[in-house]
Amino acid sequence: MTITEPLLIHKHSATLHGHRTSFSLEDEFWCELKAIAKERGMSLASLITEVDDERGGLGNLSSSLRLYVLRYLKGTSPVIGSDMANEPPPSAKAHARNATG
């Protein structure tokens, strides 16, 4: 895929705590989310529920799922409500150290 190719966004549905909800994700995020669930040995529905629970009603589910995938792939804490969620990425920390020293 090149940067000029259009991103395909699809609507998906899930049942979270007995309530049906829908969210939209680009195909790339959807594929990565499924791979993460498989790697973690859990169902996709369980992973989506976990992300939804962690966001605590902040933001929307689509954005929270994208951020989860991004953080997971970057190796930072993917848990939305964790202390690591507010940590700058390692490259920013190194840049800050170099700028002061």
Buried (B, 14 or more C-beta within 10 A) or exposed (E): EEEEEEEEEEEBEBEBEEEEEEBBBBEEBBEBBEEBBEEEEEEBEEBBBBBBEBBEEEEEBBBBBBBBBEBBEEEBBBBBEEEEBEEEEEEEEEEEEEEEE
